[in-house]
């Protein structure tokens, strides 16, 4: 998987991964801390401004959409959710 921080585009083996701006932001946060759990509160703070009204499951829905997008291409990564804690991006070989 390759990302271009300037254009904010993600490609996997030359295939563009079409994501929304927030999904790209979420993926960036997870990539920066790959292999480590990123607390839910930290992810939310990075995705939403303090005055944005966010429903309790907005992050979970976004993670689910991003997980499906990553699974649709040979990305080699998986997003794991640790209920009540946060999310973690791992390489598929490390997931077991």
Contact map, one row per residue, 1 for C-alpha under 8 A:
111000000111100000000000000000000000000000000000000000000000000000000000001100000000000000000000
111100000111100000000000000000000000000000000000000000000000000000000000000000000000000000000000
111110011110000000000000000000000000000000000000000000000000000000000000000000000000000000000000
011111111100000000000000000000000000000000000000000000000000000000000000000000000000000000000000
001111111000000000000000000000000000000000000000000000000000000000000000000000000000000000000000
000111110000000000000000000000000000000000000000000000000000000000000000000000000000000000000000
000111111000000000000000000000000000000000000000000000000000000000000000000000000000000000000000
001111111100000000000001000000000000000000000000000000000000000000000000000000000000000000000000
001110111110000111000001000000000000000000000000000000000000000000000000000000000000000000000000
111100011111000111000001000000000000000000000000000000000000000000000000000000000000000000000000
111000001111111110000000000000000000000000000000000000000000000000000000000000000000000000000000
110000000111111110000000000000000000000000000000000000000000000000000000111000000000000000000000
110000000011111000000000000000000000000000000000000000000000000000000000010000000000000000000000
000000000011111100000000000000000000000000000000000000000000000000000000000000000000000000000000
000000000011111110000000000000000000000000000000000000000000000000000000100000000000000000000000
000000001111011111000000000000000000000000000000000000000000000000000000000000000000000000000000
000000001111001111100000000000000000000000000000000000000000000000001100100000000000000000000000
000000001100000111110000000000000000000000000000000000000000000000001000000000000000000000000000
000000000000000011111111000000000000000000000000000000000000000001001000000000000000000000000000
000000000000000001111111000000000000000000000000000000000000000000000000000000000000000000000000
000000000000000000111111100000000000000000000000000000000000000000000000000000000000000000000000
000000000000000000111111110000000000000000000010000000000000000000000000000000000000000000000000
000000000000000000111111111000000000000000000000000000000000011001000000000000000000000000000000
000000011100000000111111111100000000000000000000000000000000000000000000000000000000000000000000
000000000000000000001111111110000000000000000110000000000000000000000000000000000000000000000000
000000000000000000000111111111000000000000100010000000000000001000000000000000000000000000000000
000000000000000000000011111111100000000000000000000000000000000001000000000000000000000000000000
000000000000000000000001111111110000000000000000000000000000000000000000000000000000000000000000
000000000000000000000000111111111000000000100100000000000000000000000000000000000000000000000000
000000000000000000000000011111111100010000000000000000000000000000000000000000000000001110000000
000000000000000000000000001111111100000000000000000000000000000000000000000000000000000010000000
000000000000000000000000000111111100000000000000000000000000000000000000000000000000000000000000
000000000000000000000000000011111111110000000000000000000000000000000000000000000000000110000000
000000000000000000000000000001111111000000000000000000000000000000000000000000000000000111000000
000000000000000000000000000000001111100000000000000000000000000000000000000000000000000111100000
000000000000000000000000000000001111110000000000000000000000000000000000000000000000000110000000
000000000000000000000000000000001011111000000000000000000000000000000000000000000000111110000000
000000000000000000000000000001001001111101100000000000000000000000000000000000000000111100000000
000000000000000000000000000000000000111111100000000000000000000000000000000000000000111000000000
000000000000000000000000000000000000011111110000000000000000000000000000000000000001111000000000
000000000000000000000000000000000000001111111000000000000000000000000000000000000000010000000000
000000000000000000000000000000000000011111111100000000000000000000000000000000000000000000000000
000000000000000000000000010010000000011111111110000000000000000000000000000000000000000000000000
000000000000000000000000000000000000000111111111000000000010000000000000000000000000000000000000
000000000000000000000000000000000000000011111111110000000000000000000000000000000000000000000000
000000000000000000000000100010000000000001111111100000000000000000000000000000000000000000000000
000000000000000000000100110000000000000000111111100000000000000000000000000000000000000000000000
000000000000000000000000000000000000000000011111110101000000000000000000000000000000000000000000
000000000000000000000000000000000000000000001111111100000000000000000000000000000000000000000000
000000000000000000000000000000000000000000001001111100000000000000000000000000000000000000000000
000000000000000000000000000000000000000000000000111110000000000000000000000000000000000000000000
000000000000000000000000000000000000000000000001111111000000000000000000000000000000000000000000
000000000000000000000000000000000000000000000000001111100000000000000000000000000000000000000000
000000000000000000000000000000000000000000000001000111110100000000000000000000000000000000000000
000000000000000000000000000000000000000000000000000011111100000000000000000000000000000000000000
000000000000000000000000000000000000000000000000000001111110000000000000000000000000000000000000
000000000000000000000000000000000000000000000000000000111111100000000000000000000000000000000000
000000000000000000000000000000000000000000000000000001111111110000000000000000000000000000000000
000000000000000000000000000000000000000000010000000000011111111000000000000000000000000000000000
000000000000000000000000000000000000000000000000000000001111111100000000000000000000000000000000
000000000000000000000000000000000000000000000000000000001111111110000000000000000000000000000000
000000000000000000000010000000000000000000000000000000000111111111000000000000000000000000000000
000000000000000000000010010000000000000000000000000000000011111111100000000000100000000000000000
000000000000000000000000000000000000000000000000000000000001111111110000000000000000000000000000
000000000000000000000000000000000000000000000000000000000000111111111000000000000000000000000000
000000000000000000100010001000000000000000000000000000000000011111111100000000000000000000000000
000000000000000000000000000000000000000000000000000000000000001111111110000001100000000000000000
000000000000000000000000000000000000000000000000000000000000000111111111000000000000000000000000
000000000000000011100000000000000000000000000000000000000000000011111111100000000000000000000000
000000000000000010000000000000000000000000000000000000000000000001111111111011000000000000000000
000000000000000000000000000000000000000000000000000000000000000000111111111001000000000000000000
000000000000000000000000000000000000000000000000000000000000000000011111110000000000000000000000
000000000001001010000000000000000000000000000000000000000000000000001111111000000000000000000000
000000000001100000000000000000000000000000000000000000000000000000000111111100000000000000000000
100000000001000000000000000000000000000000000000000000000000000000000110111110000000000000000000
100000000000000000000000000000000000000000000000000000000000000000000000011111000000000000111000
000000000000000000000000000000000000000000000000000000000000000000000100001111100000000011110000
000000000000000000000000000000000000000000000000000000000000000000100110000111110000000011110010
000000000000000000000000000000000000000000000000000000000000001000100000000011111000001111000000
000000000000000000000000000000000000000000000000000000000000000000000000000001111100001111000000
000000000000000000000000000000000000000000000000000000000000000000000000000000111110111100000000
000000000000000000000000000000000000000000000000000000000000000000000000000000011111111100000000
000000000000000000000000000000000000000000000000000000000000000000000000000000001111110000000000
000000000000000000000000000000000000000100000000000000000000000000000000000000000111110000000000
000000000000000000000000000000000000111100000000000000000000000000000000000000001111111000000000
000000000000000000000000000000000000111110000000000000000000000000000000000000001111111100000000
000000000000000000000000000001000000111100000000000000000000000000000000000000111100111110000000
000000000000000000000000000001001111110000000000000000000000000000000000000000111100011111000000
000000000000000000000000000001101111100000000000000000000000000000000000000011110000001111100000
000000000000000000000000000000000110000000000000000000000000000000000000000011110000000111110110
000000000000000000000000000000000010000000000000000000000000000000000000000111000000000011111110
000000000000000000000000000000000000000000000000000000000000000000000000000111000000000001111111
000000000000000000000000000000000000000000000000000000000000000000000000000100000000000000111111
000000000000000000000000000000000000000000000000000000000000000000000000000000000000000001111111
000000000000000000000000000000000000000000000000000000000000000000000000000001000000000001111111
000000000000000000000000000000000000000000000000000000000000000000000000000000000000000000011111
